[in-house]
């Protein structure tokens, strides 16, 4: 599936605060915790829980969210298909970063071990 410019623009303009509750619901419904979700977000972006809450309160877009992030150097190890797109084939950096986050949340919800999600083992 080819990522279009329209898709990239839509992803960039999505508000993090509007997607975040979906992440929370997805992981909690599968028996994972908010703390684990925050661990995953912090691993990818460098944002601790306080910063995540600030970004939610500020109603930042994903473009703003990832512009402020310090992406983990091992993020390139996140591969596979999410939302119908093969992550490693996405050429728009922002869209790729959003899909990294989606993939990590998906792995958490599916019960994958934290050390595998965080690409440490």
Secondary structure, 3 states (H helix, E strand, C coil): CCCCHHHHHHHHHCEHHHHHHHHHHHHHHCCCCHHHHHHHHHHHHCCCHHHHHHHHHCCCEHHHHHHHCCCCCCHHHCCCEECCEEHHHCCCHHHHHHHHHHHHHHHHHCCCCHHHHCCCC
